[in-house]
Each structure stands twice: as C-alpha cells, then as structure tokens.
Amino acid sequence: MNDVLVHEVKQTIIEALNLEDITPDEIDTEAPLFGEGLGLDSIDALELGLAIKAKYGVYISPDSEEVKKHFGSVKNLVEFIEQARTSKSE
C-alpha cells in the first residue's frame, strides 16, 4: 500500500470534514471510519465521497453494494483509489 497516498487520504478526511483536533498520524489506517472508529456519519460519507472524487477523480456510487466496504477504513479507501486509478490507466 502506498504510504504517501495513505497520508494524503487521511489529510483529505481531515480537511473535507473540518476535523480540527486530529492529525493524520492519529487516524488508524485500519480502524473503522464510522461508528466506533473515527465516528463519521452518513453526511460525512457524502462530503468525503465528493472530496475523493475532486482530488483523485474516482467516484464512489452511494447506490453501490461496495460503498460500505470502500468507506470501511482508510486502508479500504486507499485500496479502492489505487484500484480505480489502475483501471483508468489500462
């Protein structure tokens, strides 16, 4: 997994959701983004999805069965972005 991308995604989460009291290093890469983990909600998911689309050019459909998986953790989100980038370049 690309460590630079992991840090960028964490920074994107902080900026998109105005999480002022947290640093990228404080976000556990494998912890859940919703519920017990970072504590995000459905509104946060929409905002984060828009930020990911704007920054990385990848779209996560809210109607997709995979959406919960992609937003499961920073690790899952990074893997999705890497996979989407690879698919676009092929």
HTML snippet that shows the backbone in 3Dmol.js (N, CA, C, O; Angstrom):
<script src="https://3Dmol.org/build/3Dmol-min.js"></script>
<div id="view" style="width:600px;height:400px;position:relative"></div>
<script>
const pdb = `
ATOM      1  N   MET A   1       0.856  -1.181   0.000  1.00  0.00           N
ATOM      2  CA  MET A   1       0.000   0.000   0.000  1.00  0.00           C
ATOM      3  C   MET A   1       0.898   1.239   0.000  1.00  0.00           C
ATOM      4  O   MET A   1       1.928   1.276   0.673  1.00  0.00           O
ATOM      5  N   ASN A   2       0.501   2.214  -0.740  1.00  0.00           N
ATOM      6  CA  ASN A   2       1.263   3.451  -0.917  1.00  0.00           C
ATOM      7  C   ASN A   2       1.133   4.345   0.328  1.00  0.00           C
ATOM      8  O   ASN A   2       0.066   4.899   0.595  1.00  0.00           O
ATOM      9  N   ASP A   3       2.232   4.476   1.082  1.00  0.00           N
ATOM     10  CA  ASP A   3       2.212   5.272   2.318  1.00  0.00           C
ATOM     11  C   ASP A   3       1.898   6.747   2.070  1.00  0.00           C
ATOM     12  O   ASP A   3       1.250   7.396   2.890  1.00  0.00           O
ATOM     13  N   VAL A   4       2.359   7.266   0.942  1.00  0.00           N
ATOM     14  CA  VAL A   4       2.077   8.672   0.611  1.00  0.00           C
ATOM     15  C   VAL A   4       0.579   8.853   0.390  1.00  0.00           C
ATOM     16  O   VAL A   4      -0.011   9.823   0.865  1.00  0.00           O
ATOM     17  N   LEU A   5      -0.027   7.927  -0.325  1.00  0.00           N
ATOM     18  CA  LEU A   5      -1.468   8.000  -0.575  1.00  0.00           C
ATOM     19  C   LEU A   5      -2.251   7.845   0.728  1.00  0.00           C
ATOM     20  O   LEU A   5      -3.261   8.520   0.927  1.00  0.00           O
ATOM     21  N   VAL A   6      -1.796   6.966   1.608  1.00  0.00           N
ATOM     22  CA  VAL A   6      -2.455   6.795   2.910  1.00  0.00           C
ATOM     23  C   VAL A   6      -2.471   8.129   3.653  1.00  0.00           C
ATOM     24  O   VAL A   6      -3.507   8.545   4.173  1.00  0.00           O
ATOM     25  N   HIS A   7      -1.319   8.795   3.700  1.00  0.00           N
ATOM     26  CA  HIS A   7      -1.238  10.094   4.389  1.00  0.00           C
ATOM     27  C   HIS A   7      -2.136  11.127   3.703  1.00  0.00           C
ATOM     28  O   HIS A   7      -2.817  11.899   4.378  1.00  0.00           O
ATOM     29  N   GLU A   8      -2.141  11.146   2.369  1.00  0.00           N
ATOM     30  CA  GLU A   8      -2.986  12.095   1.624  1.00  0.00           C
ATOM     31  C   GLU A   8      -4.467  11.864   1.921  1.00  0.00           C
ATOM     32  O   GLU A   8      -5.218  12.819   2.121  1.00  0.00           O
ATOM     33  N   VAL A   9      -4.882  10.612   1.948  1.00  0.00           N
ATOM     34  CA  VAL A   9      -6.289  10.297   2.211  1.00  0.00           C
ATOM     35  C   VAL A   9      -6.667  10.732   3.625  1.00  0.00           C
ATOM     36  O   VAL A   9      -7.740  11.294   3.841  1.00  0.00           O
ATOM     37  N   LYS A  10      -5.788  10.471   4.576  1.00  0.00           N
ATOM     38  CA  LYS A  10      -6.052  10.912   5.946  1.00  0.00           C
ATOM     39  C   LYS A  10      -6.177  12.433   6.003  1.00  0.00           C
ATOM     40  O   LYS A  10      -7.066  12.959   6.672  1.00  0.00           O
ATOM     41  N   GLN A  11      -5.293  13.137   5.304  1.00  0.00           N
ATOM     42  CA  GLN A  11      -5.339  14.600   5.274  1.00  0.00           C
ATOM     43  C   GLN A  11      -6.622  15.077   4.590  1.00  0.00           C
ATOM     44  O   GLN A  11      -7.225  16.063   5.012  1.00  0.00           O
ATOM     45  N   THR A  12      -7.033  14.376   3.538  1.00  0.00           N
ATOM     46  CA  THR A  12      -8.274  14.718   2.832  1.00  0.00           C
ATOM     47  C   THR A  12      -9.475  14.554   3.758  1.00  0.00           C
ATOM     48  O   THR A  12     -10.383  15.384   3.743  1.00  0.00           O
ATOM     49  N   ILE A  13      -9.490  13.499   4.558  1.00  0.00           N
ATOM     50  CA  ILE A  13     -10.574  13.286   5.525  1.00  0.00           C
ATOM     51  C   ILE A  13     -10.627  14.455   6.503  1.00  0.00           C
ATOM     52  O   ILE A  13     -11.699  14.997   6.775  1.00  0.00           O
ATOM     53  N   ILE A  14      -9.480  14.837   7.024  1.00  0.00           N
ATOM     54  CA  ILE A  14      -9.411  15.944   7.994  1.00  0.00           C
ATOM     55  C   ILE A  14      -9.907  17.241   7.377  1.00  0.00           C
ATOM     56  O   ILE A  14     -10.703  17.956   7.986  1.00  0.00           O
ATOM     57  N   GLU A  15      -9.438  17.552   6.165  1.00  0.00           N
ATOM     58  CA  GLU A  15      -9.813  18.806   5.512  1.00  0.00           C
ATOM     59  C   GLU A  15     -11.281  18.811   5.077  1.00  0.00           C
ATOM     60  O   GLU A  15     -11.989  19.796   5.287  1.00  0.00           O
ATOM     61  N   ALA A  16     -11.731  17.718   4.476  1.00  0.00           N
ATOM     62  CA  ALA A  16     -13.107  17.669   3.957  1.00  0.00           C
ATOM     63  C   ALA A  16     -14.138  17.746   5.069  1.00  0.00           C
ATOM     64  O   ALA A  16     -15.230  18.281   4.877  1.00  0.00           O
ATOM     65  N   LEU A  17     -13.786  17.205   6.245  1.00  0.00           N
ATOM     66  CA  LEU A  17     -14.753  17.135   7.331  1.00  0.00           C
ATOM     67  C   LEU A  17     -14.449  18.126   8.457  1.00  0.00           C
ATOM     68  O   LEU A  17     -15.069  18.085   9.520  1.00  0.00           O
ATOM     69  N   ASN A  18     -13.490  19.011   8.206  1.00  0.00           N
ATOM     70  CA  ASN A  18     -13.114  20.038   9.190  1.00  0.00           C
ATOM     71  C   ASN A  18     -12.826  19.453  10.566  1.00  0.00           C
ATOM     72  O   ASN A  18     -13.321  19.948  11.579  1.00  0.00           O
ATOM     73  N   LEU A  19     -12.027  18.403  10.593  1.00  0.00           N
ATOM     74  CA  LEU A  19     -11.641  17.767  11.853  1.00  0.00           C
ATOM     75  C   LEU A  19     -10.397  18.484  12.376  1.00  0.00           C
ATOM     76  O   LEU A  19      -9.272  18.086  12.077  1.00  0.00           O
ATOM     77  N   GLU A  20     -10.606  19.525  13.147  1.00  0.00           N
ATOM     78  CA  GLU A  20      -9.526  20.419  13.556  1.00  0.00           C
ATOM     79  C   GLU A  20      -8.610  19.845  14.627  1.00  0.00           C
ATOM     80  O   GLU A  20      -7.437  20.215  14.684  1.00  0.00           O
ATOM     81  N   ASP A  21      -9.101  18.964  15.465  1.00  0.00           N
ATOM     82  CA  ASP A  21      -8.330  18.495  16.610  1.00  0.00           C
ATOM     83  C   ASP A  21      -7.670  17.138  16.379  1.00  0.00           C
ATOM     84  O   ASP A  21      -7.405  16.408  17.334  1.00  0.00           O
ATOM     85  N   ILE A  22      -7.406  16.801  15.133  1.00  0.00           N
ATOM     86  CA  ILE A  22      -6.820  15.497  14.829  1.00  0.00           C
ATOM     87  C   ILE A  22      -5.770  15.653  13.726  1.00  0.00           C
ATOM     88  O   ILE A  22      -5.905  16.499  12.841  1.00  0.00           O
ATOM     89  N   THR A  23      -4.736  14.837  13.791  1.00  0.00           N
ATOM     90  CA  THR A  23      -3.690  14.841  12.763  1.00  0.00           C
ATOM     91  C   THR A  23      -3.766  13.525  11.988  1.00  0.00           C
ATOM     92  O   THR A  23      -4.358  12.557  12.466  1.00  0.00           O
ATOM     93  N   PRO A  24      -3.171  13.487  10.797  1.00  0.00           N
ATOM     94  CA  PRO A  24      -3.179  12.239  10.034  1.00  0.00           C
ATOM     95  C   PRO A  24      -2.592  11.059  10.816  1.00  0.00           C
ATOM     96  O   PRO A  24      -3.067   9.931  10.689  1.00  0.00           O
ATOM     97  N   ASP A  25      -1.574  11.317  11.612  1.00  0.00           N
ATOM     98  CA  ASP A  25      -0.950  10.238  12.384  1.00  0.00           C
ATOM     99  C   ASP A  25      -1.879   9.661  13.446  1.00  0.00           C
ATOM    100  O   ASP A  25      -1.673   8.535  13.898  1.00  0.00           O
ATOM    101  N   GLU A  26      -2.885  10.406  13.845  1.00  0.00           N
ATOM    102  CA  GLU A  26      -3.820   9.947  14.864  1.00  0.00           C
ATOM    103  C   GLU A  26      -4.947   9.087  14.295  1.00  0.00           C
ATOM    104  O   GLU A  26      -5.701   8.471  15.048  1.00  0.00           O
ATOM    105  N   ILE A  27      -5.059   9.045  12.985  1.00  0.00           N
ATOM    106  CA  ILE A  27      -6.088   8.226  12.347  1.00  0.00           C
ATOM    107  C   ILE A  27      -5.486   6.855  12.063  1.00  0.00           C
ATOM    108  O   ILE A  27      -4.520   6.732  11.311  1.00  0.00           O
ATOM    109  N   ASP A  28      -6.064   5.840  12.667  1.00  0.00           N
ATOM    110  CA  ASP A  28      -5.604   4.468  12.463  1.00  0.00           C
ATOM    111  C   ASP A  28      -6.028   4.014  11.068  1.00  0.00           C
ATOM    112  O   ASP A  28      -7.206   4.073  10.714  1.00  0.00           O
ATOM    113  N   THR A  29      -5.060   3.567  10.289  1.00  0.00           N
ATOM    114  CA  THR A  29      -5.305   3.172   8.896  1.00  0.00           C
ATOM    115  C   THR A  29      -6.334   2.054   8.780  1.00  0.00           C
ATOM    116  O   THR A  29      -7.077   1.995   7.799  1.00  0.00           O
ATOM    117  N   GLU A  30      -6.384   1.171   9.768  1.00  0.00           N
ATOM    118  CA  GLU A  30      -7.279   0.022   9.671  1.00  0.00           C
ATOM    119  C   GLU A  30      -8.532   0.139  10.547  1.00  0.00           C
ATOM    120  O   GLU A  30      -9.383  -0.750  10.527  1.00  0.00           O
ATOM    121  N   ALA A  31      -8.648   1.213  11.304  1.00  0.00           N
ATOM    122  CA  ALA A  31      -9.819   1.396  12.168  1.00  0.00           C
ATOM    123  C   ALA A  31     -11.035   1.799  11.325  1.00  0.00           C
ATOM    124  O   ALA A  31     -10.888   2.432  10.280  1.00  0.00           O
ATOM    125  N   PRO A  32     -12.223   1.433  11.783  1.00  0.00           N
ATOM    126  CA  PRO A  32     -13.438   1.835  11.062  1.00  0.00           C
ATOM    127  C   PRO A  32     -13.560   3.362  10.999  1.00  0.00           C
ATOM    128  O   PRO A  32     -13.235   4.068  11.953  1.00  0.00           O
ATOM    129  N   LEU A  33     -14.034   3.846   9.861  1.00  0.00           N
ATOM    130  CA  LEU A  33     -14.263   5.294   9.738  1.00  0.00           C
ATOM    131  C   LEU A  33     -15.577   5.687  10.397  1.00  0.00           C
ATOM    132  O   LEU A  33     -15.740   6.824  10.841  1.00  0.00           O
ATOM    133  N   PHE A  34     -16.513   4.744  10.459  1.00  0.00           N
ATOM    134  CA  PHE A  34     -17.837   5.032  11.001  1.00  0.00           C
ATOM    135  C   PHE A  34     -18.049   4.285  12.307  1.00  0.00           C
ATOM    136  O   PHE A  34     -17.382   3.289  12.585  1.00  0.00           O
ATOM    137  N   GLY A  35     -18.979   4.776  13.095  1.00  0.00           N
ATOM    138  CA  GLY A  35     -19.301   4.104  14.355  1.00  0.00           C
ATOM    139  C   GLY A  35     -18.169   4.201  15.362  1.00  0.00           C
ATOM    140  O   GLY A  35     -17.738   5.295  15.724  1.00  0.00           O
ATOM    141  N   GLU A  36     -17.698   3.062  15.808  1.00  0.00           N
ATOM    142  CA  GLU A  36     -16.711   3.002  16.882  1.00  0.00           C
ATOM    143  C   GLU A  36     -15.363   3.613  16.527  1.00  0.00           C
ATOM    144  O   GLU A  36     -14.647   4.070  17.418  1.00  0.00           O
ATOM    145  N   GLY A  37     -15.006   3.632  15.274  1.00  0.00           N
ATOM    146  CA  GLY A  37     -13.701   4.141  14.859  1.00  0.00           C
ATOM    147  C   GLY A  37     -13.640   5.658  14.923  1.00  0.00           C
ATOM    148  O   GLY A  37     -13.660   6.247  16.004  1.00  0.00           O
ATOM    149  N   LEU A  38     -13.565   6.280  13.758  1.00  0.00           N
ATOM    150  CA  LEU A  38     -13.451   7.739  13.671  1.00  0.00           C
ATOM    151  C   LEU A  38     -14.773   8.427  13.993  1.00  0.00           C
ATOM    152  O   LEU A  38     -14.797   9.623  14.281  1.00  0.00           O
ATOM    153  N   GLY A  39     -15.865   7.683  13.947  1.00  0.00           N
ATOM    154  CA  GLY A  39     -17.164   8.221  14.343  1.00  0.00           C
ATOM    155  C   GLY A  39     -17.866   9.047  13.283  1.00  0.00           C
ATOM    156  O   GLY A  39     -18.665   9.924  13.613  1.00  0.00           O
ATOM    157  N   LEU A  40     -17.580   8.781  12.008  1.00  0.00           N
ATOM    158  CA  LEU A  40     -18.229   9.532  10.940  1.00  0.00           C
ATOM    159  C   LEU A  40     -19.672   9.069  10.773  1.00  0.00           C
ATOM    160  O   LEU A  40     -20.053   7.987  11.219  1.00  0.00           O
ATOM    161  N   ASP A  41     -20.477   9.929  10.107  1.00  0.00           N
ATOM    162  CA  ASP A  41     -21.874   9.578   9.843  1.00  0.00           C
ATOM    163  C   ASP A  41     -22.155   9.664   8.346  1.00  0.00           C
ATOM    164  O   ASP A  41     -21.238   9.892   7.556  1.00  0.00           O
ATOM    165  N   SER A  42     -23.404   9.484   7.955  1.00  0.00           N
ATOM    166  CA  SER A  42     -23.746   9.439   6.528  1.00  0.00           C
ATOM    167  C   SER A  42     -23.495  10.766   5.818  1.00  0.00           C
ATOM    168  O   SER A  42     -23.116  10.771   4.646  1.00  0.00           O
ATOM    169  N   ILE A  43     -23.695  11.876   6.492  1.00  0.00           N
ATOM    170  CA  ILE A  43     -23.399  13.192   5.900  1.00  0.00           C
ATOM    171  C   ILE A  43     -21.899  13.305   5.645  1.00  0.00           C
ATOM    172  O   ILE A  43     -21.475  13.796   4.599  1.00  0.00           O
ATOM    173  N   ASP A  44     -21.098  12.848   6.608  1.00  0.00           N
ATOM    174  CA  ASP A  44     -19.645  12.838   6.429  1.00  0.00           C
ATOM    175  C   ASP A  44     -19.255  11.996   5.218  1.00  0.00           C
ATOM    176  O   ASP A  44     -18.356  12.367   4.464  1.00  0.00           O
ATOM    177  N   ALA A  45     -19.930  10.863   5.034  1.00  0.00           N
ATOM    178  CA  ALA A  45     -19.634   9.982   3.901  1.00  0.00           C
ATOM    179  C   ALA A  45     -19.872  10.702   2.579  1.00  0.00           C
ATOM    180  O   ALA A  45     -19.077  10.576   1.647  1.00  0.00           O
ATOM    181  N   LEU A  46     -20.959  11.451   2.499  1.00  0.00           N
ATOM    182  CA  LEU A  46     -21.244  12.209   1.271  1.00  0.00           C
ATOM    183  C   LEU A  46     -20.171  13.255   1.013  1.00  0.00           C
ATOM    184  O   LEU A  46     -19.679  13.382  -0.108  1.00  0.00           O
ATOM    185  N   GLU A  47     -19.811  14.000   2.042  1.00  0.00           N
ATOM    186  CA  GLU A  47     -18.781  15.026   1.895  1.00  0.00           C
ATOM    187  C   GLU A  47     -17.436  14.416   1.531  1.00  0.00           C
ATOM    188  O   GLU A  47     -16.717  14.940   0.681  1.00  0.00           O
ATOM    189  N   LEU A  48     -17.102  13.312   2.178  1.00  0.00           N
ATOM    190  CA  LEU A  48     -15.843  12.646   1.894  1.00  0.00           C
ATOM    191  C   LEU A  48     -15.838  12.079   0.473  1.00  0.00           C
ATOM    192  O   LEU A  48     -14.830  12.159  -0.229  1.00  0.00           O
ATOM    193  N   GLY A  49     -16.956  11.511   0.057  1.00  0.00           N
ATOM    194  CA  GLY A  49     -17.062  11.000  -1.313  1.00  0.00           C
ATOM    195  C   GLY A  49     -16.828  12.085  -2.344  1.00  0.00           C
ATOM    196  O   GLY A  49     -16.155  11.855  -3.349  1.00  0.00           O
ATOM    197  N   LEU A  50     -17.380  13.271  -2.102  1.00  0.00           N
ATOM    198  CA  LEU A  50     -17.169  14.400  -3.019  1.00  0.00           C
ATOM    199  C   LEU A  50     -15.708  14.842  -3.024  1.00  0.00           C
ATOM    200  O   LEU A  50     -15.153  15.155  -4.078  1.00  0.00           O
ATOM    201  N   ALA A  51     -15.095  14.867  -1.856  1.00  0.00           N
ATOM    202  CA  ALA A  51     -13.686  15.264  -1.758  1.00  0.00           C
ATOM    203  C   ALA A  51     -12.783  14.260  -2.470  1.00  0.00           C
ATOM    204  O   ALA A  51     -11.830  14.654  -3.142  1.00  0.00           O
ATOM    205  N   ILE A  52     -13.074  12.971  -2.330  1.00  0.00           N
ATOM    206  CA  ILE A  52     -12.296  11.924  -3.002  1.00  0.00           C
ATOM    207  C   ILE A  52     -12.443  12.066  -4.516  1.00  0.00           C
ATOM    208  O   ILE A  52     -11.468  11.945  -5.258  1.00  0.00           O
ATOM    209  N   LYS A  53     -13.662  12.322  -4.961  1.00  0.00           N
ATOM    210  CA  LYS A  53     -13.898  12.494  -6.401  1.00  0.00           C
ATOM    211  C   LYS A  53     -13.125  13.701  -6.927  1.00  0.00           C
ATOM    212  O   LYS A  53     -12.494  13.623  -7.981  1.00  0.00           O
ATOM    213  N   ALA A  54     -13.170  14.811  -6.201  1.00  0.00           N
ATOM    214  CA  ALA A  54     -12.486  16.027  -6.641  1.00  0.00           C
ATOM    215  C   ALA A  54     -10.962  15.854  -6.661  1.00  0.00           C
ATOM    216  O   ALA A  54     -10.293  16.309  -7.589  1.00  0.00           O
ATOM    217  N   LYS A  55     -10.429  15.205  -5.645  1.00  0.00           N
ATOM    218  CA  LYS A  55      -8.973  15.091  -5.514  1.00  0.00           C
ATOM    219  C   LYS A  55      -8.383  13.984  -6.375  1.00  0.00           C
ATOM    220  O   LYS A  55      -7.317  14.156  -6.966  1.00  0.00           O
ATOM    221  N   TYR A  56      -9.067  12.854  -6.447  1.00  0.00           N
ATOM    222  CA  TYR A  56      -8.482  11.689  -7.116  1.00  0.00           C
ATOM    223  C   TYR A  56      -9.198  11.286  -8.404  1.00  0.00           C
ATOM    224  O   TYR A  56      -8.744  10.389  -9.115  1.00  0.00           O
ATOM    225  N   GLY A  57     -10.312  11.945  -8.704  1.00  0.00           N
ATOM    226  CA  GLY A  57     -11.026  11.654  -9.938  1.00  0.00           C
ATOM    227  C   GLY A  57     -11.725  10.304  -9.944  1.00  0.00           C
ATOM    228  O   GLY A  57     -12.024   9.756 -11.005  1.00  0.00           O
ATOM    229  N   VAL A  58     -11.983   9.773  -8.756  1.00  0.00           N
ATOM    230  CA  VAL A  58     -12.701   8.496  -8.668  1.00  0.00           C
ATOM    231  C   VAL A  58     -14.036   8.726  -7.978  1.00  0.00           C
ATOM    232  O   VAL A  58     -14.145   9.544  -7.065  1.00  0.00           O
ATOM    233  N   TYR A  59     -15.035   8.006  -8.419  1.00  0.00           N
ATOM    234  CA  TYR A  59     -16.382   8.197  -7.908  1.00  0.00           C
ATOM    235  C   TYR A  59     -16.836   6.943  -7.175  1.00  0.00           C
ATOM    236  O   TYR A  59     -16.727   5.831  -7.691  1.00  0.00           O
ATOM    237  N   ILE A  60     -17.336   7.138  -5.988  1.00  0.00           N
ATOM    238  CA  ILE A  60     -17.906   6.042  -5.207  1.00  0.00           C
ATOM    239  C   ILE A  60     -19.416   6.234  -5.208  1.00  0.00           C
ATOM    240  O   ILE A  60     -19.934   7.148  -4.568  1.00  0.00           O
ATOM    241  N   SER A  61     -20.105   5.379  -5.919  1.00  0.00           N
ATOM    242  CA  SER A  61     -21.554   5.500  -6.013  1.00  0.00           C
ATOM    243  C   SER A  61     -22.209   5.152  -4.688  1.00  0.00           C
ATOM    244  O   SER A  61     -21.951   4.086  -4.129  1.00  0.00           O
ATOM    245  N   PRO A  62     -23.061   6.051  -4.174  1.00  0.00           N
ATOM    246  CA  PRO A  62     -23.749   5.749  -2.920  1.00  0.00           C
ATOM    247  C   PRO A  62     -24.724   4.582  -3.056  1.00  0.00           C
ATOM    248  O   PRO A  62     -25.150   4.004  -2.056  1.00  0.00           O
ATOM    249  N   ASP A  63     -25.076   4.237  -4.291  1.00  0.00           N
ATOM    250  CA  ASP A  63     -26.002   3.129  -4.536  1.00  0.00           C
ATOM    251  C   ASP A  63     -25.286   1.790  -4.657  1.00  0.00           C
ATOM    252  O   ASP A  63     -25.921   0.737  -4.710  1.00  0.00           O
ATOM    253  N   SER A  64     -23.969   1.841  -4.700  1.00  0.00           N
ATOM    254  CA  SER A  64     -23.171   0.639  -4.875  1.00  0.00           C
ATOM    255  C   SER A  64     -23.223  -0.249  -3.632  1.00  0.00           C
ATOM    256  O   SER A  64     -23.244   0.237  -2.501  1.00  0.00           O
ATOM    257  N   GLU A  65     -23.244  -1.543  -3.868  1.00  0.00           N
ATOM    258  CA  GLU A  65     -23.192  -2.508  -2.770  1.00  0.00           C
ATOM    259  C   GLU A  65     -21.837  -2.422  -2.065  1.00  0.00           C
ATOM    260  O   GLU A  65     -21.716  -2.789  -0.896  1.00  0.00           O
ATOM    261  N   GLU A  66     -20.838  -1.943  -2.770  1.00  0.00           N
ATOM    262  CA  GLU A  66     -19.476  -1.895  -2.256  1.00  0.00           C
ATOM    263  C   GLU A  66     -19.191  -0.641  -1.425  1.00  0.00           C
ATOM    264  O   GLU A  66     -18.127  -0.554  -0.813  1.00  0.00           O
ATOM    265  N   VAL A  67     -20.087   0.313  -1.384  1.00  0.00           N
ATOM    266  CA  VAL A  67     -19.801   1.591  -0.736  1.00  0.00           C
ATOM    267  C   VAL A  67     -19.401   1.423   0.727  1.00  0.00           C
ATOM    268  O   VAL A  67     -18.476   2.088   1.194  1.00  0.00           O
ATOM    269  N   LYS A  68     -20.075   0.558   1.442  1.00  0.00           N
ATOM    270  CA  LYS A  68     -19.728   0.345   2.857  1.00  0.00           C
ATOM    271  C   LYS A  68     -18.333  -0.239   2.991  1.00  0.00           C
ATOM    272  O   LYS A  68     -17.589   0.105   3.909  1.00  0.00           O
ATOM    273  N   LYS A  69     -17.986  -1.123   2.069  1.00  0.00           N
ATOM    274  CA  LYS A  69     -16.653  -1.711   2.096  1.00  0.00           C
ATOM    275  C   LYS A  69     -15.595  -0.636   1.836  1.00  0.00           C
ATOM    276  O   LYS A  69     -14.600  -0.563   2.556  1.00  0.00           O
ATOM    277  N   HIS A  70     -15.803   0.198   0.814  1.00  0.00           N
ATOM    278  CA  HIS A  70     -14.823   1.228   0.458  1.00  0.00           C
ATOM    279  C   HIS A  70     -14.611   2.222   1.591  1.00  0.00           C
ATOM    280  O   HIS A  70     -13.491   2.678   1.819  1.00  0.00           O
ATOM    281  N   PHE A  71     -15.669   2.554   2.292  1.00  0.00           N
ATOM    282  CA  PHE A  71     -15.579   3.511   3.393  1.00  0.00           C
ATOM    283  C   PHE A  71     -15.348   2.822   4.742  1.00  0.00           C
ATOM    284  O   PHE A  71     -15.476   3.452   5.791  1.00  0.00           O
ATOM    285  N   GLY A  72     -15.014   1.550   4.715  1.00  0.00           N
ATOM    286  CA  GLY A  72     -14.816   0.807   5.945  1.00  0.00           C
ATOM    287  C   GLY A  72     -13.643   1.298   6.775  1.00  0.00           C
ATOM    288  O   GLY A  72     -13.706   1.310   8.004  1.00  0.00           O
ATOM    289  N   SER A  73     -12.570   1.704   6.099  1.00  0.00           N
ATOM    290  CA  SER A  73     -11.364   2.186   6.774  1.00  0.00           C
ATOM    291  C   SER A  73     -10.538   2.982   5.784  1.00  0.00           C
ATOM    292  O   SER A  73     -10.821   2.983   4.586  1.00  0.00           O
ATOM    293  N   VAL A  74      -9.520   3.658   6.283  1.00  0.00           N
ATOM    294  CA  VAL A  74      -8.605   4.375   5.391  1.00  0.00           C
ATOM    295  C   VAL A  74      -7.951   3.371   4.445  1.00  0.00           C
ATOM    296  O   VAL A  74      -7.794   3.642   3.254  1.00  0.00           O
ATOM    297  N   LYS A  75      -7.572   2.220   4.976  1.00  0.00           N
ATOM    298  CA  LYS A  75      -6.943   1.176   4.157  1.00  0.00           C
ATOM    299  C   LYS A  75      -7.843   0.799   2.985  1.00  0.00           C
ATOM    300  O   LYS A  75      -7.378   0.739   1.847  1.00  0.00           O
ATOM    301  N   ASN A  76      -9.124   0.545   3.248  1.00  0.00           N
ATOM    302  CA  ASN A  76     -10.061   0.184   2.184  1.00  0.00           C
ATOM    303  C   ASN A  76     -10.211   1.307   1.169  1.00  0.00           C
ATOM    304  O   ASN A  76     -10.273   1.057  -0.035  1.00  0.00           O
ATOM    305  N   LEU A  77     -10.268   2.530   1.648  1.00  0.00           N
ATOM    306  CA  LEU A  77     -10.415   3.676   0.765  1.00  0.00           C
ATOM    307  C   LEU A  77      -9.192   3.829  -0.139  1.00  0.00           C
ATOM    308  O   LEU A  77      -9.329   4.091  -1.334  1.00  0.00           O
ATOM    309  N   VAL A  78      -8.008   3.667   0.428  1.00  0.00           N
ATOM    310  CA  VAL A  78      -6.769   3.752  -0.354  1.00  0.00           C
ATOM    311  C   VAL A  78      -6.731   2.637  -1.400  1.00  0.00           C
ATOM    312  O   VAL A  78      -6.366   2.877  -2.550  1.00  0.00           O
ATOM    313  N   GLU A  79      -7.103   1.429  -1.006  1.00  0.00           N
ATOM    314  CA  GLU A  79      -7.117   0.312  -1.955  1.00  0.00           C
ATOM    315  C   GLU A  79      -8.094   0.580  -3.095  1.00  0.00           C
ATOM    316  O   GLU A  79      -7.804   0.268  -4.250  1.00  0.00           O
ATOM    317  N   PHE A  80      -9.254   1.159  -2.773  1.00  0.00           N
ATOM    318  CA  PHE A  80     -10.228   1.493  -3.807  1.00  0.00           C
ATOM    319  C   PHE A  80      -9.659   2.537  -4.776  1.00  0.00           C
ATOM    320  O   PHE A  80      -9.798   2.399  -5.991  1.00  0.00           O
ATOM    321  N   ILE A  81      -9.019   3.581  -4.235  1.00  0.00           N
ATOM    322  CA  ILE A  81      -8.441   4.635  -5.086  1.00  0.00           C
ATOM    323  C   ILE A  81      -7.348   4.050  -5.975  1.00  0.00           C
ATOM    324  O   ILE A  81      -7.292   4.350  -7.168  1.00  0.00           O
ATOM    325  N   GLU A  82      -6.484   3.223  -5.404  1.00  0.00           N
ATOM    326  CA  GLU A  82      -5.411   2.597  -6.193  1.00  0.00           C
ATOM    327  C   GLU A  82      -5.994   1.732  -7.308  1.00  0.00           C
ATOM    328  O   GLU A  82      -5.521   1.771  -8.444  1.00  0.00           O
ATOM    329  N   GLN A  83      -7.014   0.959  -6.980  1.00  0.00           N
ATOM    330  CA  GLN A  83      -7.646   0.087  -7.974  1.00  0.00           C
ATOM    331  C   GLN A  83      -8.325   0.915  -9.070  1.00  0.00           C
ATOM    332  O   GLN A  83      -8.234   0.579 -10.251  1.00  0.00           O
ATOM    333  N   ALA A  84      -9.000   1.987  -8.681  1.00  0.00           N
ATOM    334  CA  ALA A  84      -9.692   2.838  -9.656  1.00  0.00           C
ATOM    335  C   ALA A  84      -8.689   3.519 -10.582  1.00  0.00           C
ATOM    336  O   ALA A  84      -8.924   3.637 -11.784  1.00  0.00           O
ATOM    337  N   ARG A  85      -7.574   3.965 -10.016  1.00  0.00           N
ATOM    338  CA  ARG A  85      -6.523   4.598 -10.829  1.00  0.00           C
ATOM    339  C   ARG A  85      -5.936   3.605 -11.826  1.00  0.00           C
ATOM    340  O   ARG A  85      -5.688   3.952 -12.980  1.00  0.00           O
ATOM    341  N   THR A  86      -5.717   2.380 -11.385  1.00  0.00           N
ATOM    342  CA  THR A  86      -5.157   1.346 -12.253  1.00  0.00           C
ATOM    343  C   THR A  86      -6.124   1.023 -13.381  1.00  0.00           C
ATOM    344  O   THR A  86      -5.711   0.855 -14.528  1.00  0.00           O
ATOM    345  N   SER A  87      -7.401   0.937 -13.061  1.00  0.00           N
ATOM    346  CA  SER A  87      -8.424   0.647 -14.069  1.00  0.00           C
ATOM    347  C   SER A  87      -8.499   1.739 -15.116  1.00  0.00           C
ATOM    348  O   SER A  87      -8.689   1.463 -16.301  1.00  0.00           O
ATOM    349  N   LYS A  88      -8.350   2.993 -14.673  1.00  0.00           N
ATOM    350  CA  LYS A  88      -8.417   4.134 -15.604  1.00  0.00           C
ATOM    351  C   LYS A  88      -7.229   4.153 -16.553  1.00  0.00           C
ATOM    352  O   LYS A  88      -7.364   4.546 -17.712  1.00  0.00           O
ATOM    353  N   SER A  89      -6.053   3.727 -16.063  1.00  0.00           N
ATOM    354  CA  SER A  89      -4.846   3.816 -16.881  1.00  0.00           C
ATOM    355  C   SER A  89      -4.704   2.649 -17.852  1.00  0.00           C
ATOM    356  O   SER A  89      -3.842   2.677 -18.731  1.00  0.00           O
ATOM    357  N   GLU A  90      -5.538   1.626 -17.702  1.00  0.00           N
ATOM    358  CA  GLU A  90      -5.443   0.461 -18.592  1.00  0.00           C
ATOM    359  C   GLU A  90      -6.165   0.694 -19.890  1.00  0.00           C
ATOM    360  O   GLU A  90      -6.184  -0.185 -20.752  1.00  0.00           O
TER     361      GLU A  90
END
`;
const viewer = $3Dmol.createViewer("view");
viewer.addModel(pdb, "pdb");
viewer.setStyle({}, {cartoon: {color: "spectrum"}});
viewer.zoomTo();
viewer.render();
</script>
